[in-house]
Structure formats: C-alpha cells, structure tokens
Amino acid sequence: MHCQETLKRHAGMVDQMATKLGVDLQSAAIEGEVSIDQLSDAVLRCTDCPNPGHCQSFLNRPDPARQAPEYCRNQELLTKLIP
C-alpha cells in the first residue's frame, strides 16, 4: 500500500503530464473519455515508476510536449486523450 504523500505526488505528476500534453483530465472524465478507475490506475502505475525524478525534470521544462516520454507508464492512456 502506498502512503498518502506518495499518492498525492504521483497524482500531481499524472495531472502535470496530461496538462503538458494539452489534456484536461477533469474534462475528459466529465465527458466520459476516461473513468475515475482509469485515472486511479494511472496514478498507481505512476507510483511504480523507477525514476520519478527524471519525469519531474521532463515536466519542469517550459515547452509543451506532443507525447509522453517512452518510459512513461501512462503513455498509452495519455496518447488516447490528446486532442
């Protein structure tokens, strides 16, 4: 079981990655493009990442991205949601 602090950190990273790709997760959920369970699973996948520091460096870059990095455990889900 992951601690609450870890879950919050990775939930933030999933949201940041989506935003960097131009995806609004809240709107996607409201419109039925992604379920709450899928978002929960995405956060859990993110917590299993062996190198979140590298991901955070990617997220800290000011430029938007066209796709999630190859190592992103949520690349497939996020790619489906890119407008």
C-alpha positions in Angstrom: 0.0 0.0 0.0 1.3 3.4 -1.0 1.4 6.2 1.6 -0.9 9.2 1.0 2.0 11.5 0.3 3.3 9.3 -2.5 -0.1 9.0 -4.0 -0.6 12.8 -3.9 2.8 13.4 -5.5 2.1 10.9 -8.3 -1.5 12.1 -8.8 0.0 15.6 -9.4 2.6 14.2 -11.8 -0.1 12.4 -13.8 -2.1 15.6 -14.0 1.0 17.6 -14.9 1.9 15.2 -17.7 -1.6 15.4 -19.1 -1.5 19.2 -19.0 1.9 19.2 -20.7 0.2 17.1 -23.5 -2.8 19.5 -23.7 -5.1 17.1 -22.0 -7.6 18.3 -19.4 -8.2 15.2 -17.2 -11.2 16.7 -15.5 -13.0 17.5 -18.7 -12.0 14.1 -20.1 -13.6 12.4 -17.1 -16.7 14.6 -17.3 -17.1 13.8 -21.0 -16.6 10.0 -20.3 -13.4 9.8 -22.2 -11.7 8.3 -19.1 -13.2 6.8 -16.0 -12.2 7.6 -12.4 -11.0 4.0 -12.1 -8.7 4.5 -15.1 -7.3 7.7 -13.5 -6.8 5.8 -10.2 -5.0 3.1 -12.1 -2.8 5.7 -13.9 -1.7 7.1 -10.5 -0.9 3.7 -9.2 1.1 2.9 -12.4 3.0 6.2 -11.9 3.9 5.2 -8.3 5.7 2.1 -9.8 8.0 4.3 -11.9 11.6 3.6 -11.1 12.7 7.1 -11.8 10.2 9.8 -11.0 13.0 12.4 -10.8 13.6 12.1 -14.5 9.9 12.5 -15.2 9.8 15.6 -12.9 12.7 17.1 -14.9 10.7 16.5 -18.1 7.6 18.1 -16.6 9.6 21.1 -15.4 10.6 22.0 -19.0 8.6 25.1 -20.1 7.7 23.8 -23.6 4.6 21.6 -24.3 5.1 18.1 -25.4 3.5 16.1 -28.3 3.7 12.8 -26.4 4.6 11.4 -23.1 8.2 10.0 -22.8 8.6 6.4 -23.9 9.3 5.4 -20.3 6.0 6.8 -19.0 3.8 4.0 -17.7 0.8 6.0 -18.7 1.9 6.8 -22.3 -0.8 4.7 -23.9 -3.7 6.2 -21.9 -2.5 9.8 -22.3 -1.9 9.4 -26.0 -5.5 8.3 -26.4 -6.7 11.5 -24.7 -4.5 14.0 -26.7 -6.9 16.3 -28.6 
